[in-house]
Amino acid sequence: MNTRASPLLNRLQTDFQLAIISVFGACTVAVISPFAAYRFLSGNFWVGVLDTLLVLLIGGVVVYAWRSGNNERAGRVLVLVSSVGACASSELLGVAGLFWMSTAIVTNFFLTRHRLYAATITLAAIIFLVVDGRAFSSVPQMVSFTATALLLGTLSYIISFRYDLQHRKLEQLATRDPLTGALNRRIMTVELQRAVDTFKRDVNPVSLILIDLDHFKQINDRHGHDAGDQVLVRFAHLASEHIRQVDRFFRFGGEEFLLLLPNTDWHGAEHFAEKLRQQMEQDLKSPGGRVTISIGAAVLKNGEDWPCWLARADAALYKAKSLGRNRAELDEHGAPHSPEFIRVTN
Ligand SMILES: Nc1nc2c(ncn2[C@@H]2O[C@H](COP(=O)(O)OP(=O)(O)OP(=O)(O)O)[C@@H](O)[C@H]2O)c(=O)[nH]1
């Protein structure tokens, strides 16, 4: 297996917007580049310059999306670039340039999730061409263009809206645990890998918190499986209320859950784990009384892969269980007395 290619393919398969941006970039660069060469060779200097600029800009934005992960910003810039590019080529080439506008109208609604933004830019481009009028050789031609462009824009809007709706539903089904609504284990492995990759780039601390409900089997045995399910649902609800928007909450399996906390160091993880433990002790109940949780936490180390990171959180959880449950244990790495911490603070 090609180990260098698989992370790229993995990202393309799991990141829908990045895939659209990449396909758009690859296709437009492949199609416009020969045109740029042809324009220069046939003496059409300014159109050649415009095509070259478009190729460079589109290529640059695709690279930016891959490097930064900010697909939405990249998508919006591409909407702007392709709309302005289509207007400019219509001005320079007349009717022949107008054909590029159709491509821009359709792709605008798929490159960004903000359909209102796409609609505004598209409409502004159409209005500009009509008011300016230089691209058209007759009034009937201008009227036909306006009608077909508005029709194409409206249809693209509706199709992208329906597509987005279906995509969200499928994403929900594929990534969520149906009982608790927490993210499932399949997406967990993808996000842990992504967290490790991000850490290699920006080195902001990132923590894992592994949570296990104590004596959960007894709840099932004494009060039935449905009562056990209700406790899991309540736990997930309480935990979700206490996490930040950037945190990710997964059902690891059975009565075990995992929290991925970006920008969280050892102190942050310790504080959060203890707060969560206390809150569950106070608010989580089964028909038989209070339900407590045990927690194991670990901060990601330099050069570590996610299975090792998870194994350290698991070992800390095991320690919390063996020390009597209803407690939070943190792995040593990043702790105030650990060698790394002393090195950083000295
Ligand atoms: N109701 C319900 N029970 C589940 C679900 N998934 C796993 N379980 C049960 O969770 C129980 C887990 O039991 P154990 O692994 O022995 O753990 P425990 O009783 O919590 O004991 P400690 O973890 O050592 O405190 C098992 O009885 C599983 O059948 C679920 O979705 N719903």
The ligand as a Gaussian input file, in Angstrom:
#p B3LYP/6-31G(d) Opt

LIG

0 1
 N      -28.303000      -0.325000      28.421000
 C      -27.186000      -0.446000      27.705000
 N      -26.169000      -1.176000      28.192000
 C      -25.030000      -1.277000      27.485000
 C      -24.891000      -0.649000      26.239000
 N      -23.640000      -0.934000      25.760000
 C      -23.036000      -1.709000      26.695000
 N      -23.864000      -1.916000      27.745000
 C      -23.621000      -2.677000      28.966000
 O      -22.676000      -2.001000      29.773000
 C      -22.176000      -2.944000      30.718000
 C      -20.703000      -2.667000      30.969000
 O      -20.300000      -3.477000      32.013000
 P      -18.818000      -3.601000      32.518000
 O      -17.878000      -3.491000      31.355000
 O      -18.748000      -4.846000      33.355000
 O      -18.565000      -2.325000      33.373000
 P      -19.275000      -1.728000      34.667000
 O      -20.395000      -2.571000      35.187000
 O      -19.604000      -0.315000      34.329000
 O      -18.109000      -1.795000      35.710000
 P      -16.883000      -0.795000      35.846000
 O      -16.625000      -0.182000      34.492000
 O      -15.741000      -1.665000      36.277000
 O      -17.244000       0.205000      36.849000
 C      -22.425000      -4.333000      30.119000
 O      -23.409000      -4.977000      30.892000
 C      -22.980000      -4.035000      28.736000
 O      -23.954000      -4.965000      28.339000
 C      -25.998000       0.097000      25.726000
 O      -25.991000       0.679000      24.639000
 N      -27.115000       0.166000      26.501000

